[in-house]
Amino acid sequence: MRKPIIAGNWKMFKTVSEAVSFFADVKGKAEIDGVEAVVCAPYTTLPALVEAAKGTSIAIGAQNLHFEDNGAFTGEISGVMLKDLGVKYVIIGHSERRAYFGESDEIVNKKVHAAFKHALLPIVCVGEKLEEREAGQTKDVCKVQTEAAFQGLSAAQAADVVIAYEPIWAIGTGKSSTSADAEDVIAYIRGVVEGLYDAATAAAVRIQYGGSVKPNNIAEYMAQPNIDGALVGGASLEAASYIQLVEGAK
Ligand SMILES: O=C[C@H](O)COP(=O)(O)O
């Protein structure tokens, strides 16, 4: 049985004091049996959040990492550094990283391996652009991105990956994919994982939907058999809304 996972992706929002205040508001309330709650926050807030999360069931994640352990990479943060902080998850290959920072499928794969090297759990984002959807290429795009991201992973590692299916046209636009459409693509992605490994591995992988998920639509997504949670941007920034999302995933 796959445990639902709600991950907030704060993107480039919140100072340290704002992050600590958010955490004080959600502590105890966003801790619900049977649901894994995660907050993926800016690097600057991670030490304070890891400290605040001690003794709670809420996991802390980063939003990116460099694939090398160290070196002359000005402005970058490595898996060694994240592990040292006590971070559990790391988002890899978010469409904003792919679009604005040139992250290719090959780089995404290197980052996934770097995450496992340092015992961090990757949340790997895949999803199509609007023009790709309109051209009927949604599943092809997701297949290529998924296969590239998983290249060289063992079945045991693959089973621990969280995939976030995020149609790019649905991110931050208020235009969410219907739950039936999201289920169709996510079931397909699960099939891609089965093709790479086996049925047991595909059955173990958790696949989230992301793109304008809100407290008022989380239940529809969670009612779908292949959707195991959500990667949430805007609606994860307010404590009350984040708590409702975690409650809605039960
Ligand atoms: O990582 C989260 C996604 O980009 C979705 O963002 P959103 O919930 O603001 O649409």
The ligand as an SDF file (V2000), in Angstrom:
LIG
                    3D

 10  9  0  0  0  0  0  0  0  0999 V2000
    5.8700   22.3360   -7.6260 O   0  0  0  0  0  0  0  0  0  0  0  0
    4.6990   22.7060   -7.6660 C   0  0  0  0  0  0  0  0  0  0  0  0
    4.0700   23.0180   -8.9150 C   0  0  0  0  0  0  0  0  0  0  0  0
    4.8850   23.7750   -9.7410 O   0  0  0  0  0  0  0  0  0  0  0  0
    2.6500   23.4680   -8.8370 C   0  0  0  0  0  0  0  0  0  0  0  0
    2.5400   24.8110   -8.4840 O   0  0  0  0  0  0  0  0  0  0  0  0
    1.0670   25.4060   -8.2130 P   0  0  0  0  0  0  0  0  0  0  0  0
    0.4510   24.5130   -7.1910 O   0  0  0  0  0  0  0  0  0  0  0  0
    1.3160   26.7930   -7.7230 O   0  0  0  0  0  0  0  0  0  0  0  0
    0.3340   25.3360   -9.5190 O   0  0  0  0  0  0  0  0  0  0  0  0
  1  2  2  0
  2  3  1  0
  3  4  1  0
  3  5  1  0
  5  6  1  0
  6  7  1  0
  7  8  2  0
  7  9  1  0
  7 10  1  0
M  END
$$$$
